[in-house]
């Protein structure tokens, strides 16, 4: 399973990214990631953003596990079931270098 994550927005506007491949992770961590994806409830592509809010963080998650699912959420629209996965990916994301 391959996962791409991008965090954008907020007041400062820093872009952070993370790319994971469960085949490259230790077995225990790979199983944890797969469980978080399964329990996240992310099963279809879509964009879920609040039209009226400004300066919210936005999270783009692309999951490729034999088929690609791409979702975009803002802070207000992340499903409760997906926060563990989002938090895990945020912790591993680093600033994207421009250039």
N, C-alpha and C positions, 0 to 999 in steps of 0.2 A: 504494500500500500504506500502510495506517495501522497504527501500533503504539502501544499503551498499555502502560506499564510502571509497576509499583508495587513498591517495596522496603519491607518492614516487618520488625518484630521486632528482635532483638538486645537487649542489656542496657538501652539507653536507650529504645528503642521509637520512634524517629523514623520518620516515614513520608516517603518520597521518591517523586516521580512524574516521569514523562517521557511526552510525547506527541509522536510523529513522524508526518509525512505525507511520503512519498518524493516526492510531486509538488511539495513546497515546498522540497526540498533541492537543492543543486547536483547536476548530473548525475553527477559522479564519486562523490559521497557517497551519492546515492540507489542507484547500482549496488552500492556497497560494502555498504549496509544490506541490499539484496535478496540479495546473495551470502551474507551472514552468516545471514539467515533460512533460505535454502535449505540451507546447510551445517549449520545447527543441528540438523537432524533433527526439529524440531518439526512434526509433521504431523497430530496429533490432540489434542483437548482432554483435559485430565486434571489430577488433583491428585496430586503426588508428594511426600509429607512423611514425615519420620521421626517415628514415634509417641513415641519415648522421649527425644528431645533437646529441651532447652529453650534459649531465648534464641538460637536460630539465626535468621539472616536468611531471610526468605521473599521470593520473587520471583514476581509475577504478571505474565504477558505475554499480551496480547491482540493477535492479528495479524488484520487484516481486509484480505484481498486478493481480494475477490469472495465470500468466505465467511469466517466468523469461527472462529478457533481460540483457545481460552483455556487456558493452562496455569499451574499454580502449583508451584513447586519450593522446597525449602529448600537451604541450603548443601550438605547431604550428598547430595542427589538430583539436582542439576543434571547432565545428561549432559555428558560431556567435550566433545562436539561443539557444545554450546550456550554454553559459557563465553565465547567471543569475543563473541557477541551480548549476553549478560548484562553483561559488562564494559563494552561500548560504551554500553548503556542506563544502567548505573549511573553512568558518567562524565557523562552528560547529565541525570541526575535531580537535582531540587532539592527541598528540604523542602516538604511540603504545608502550606499555612497553614490553620489551623483557623478556623472562623467561618462 
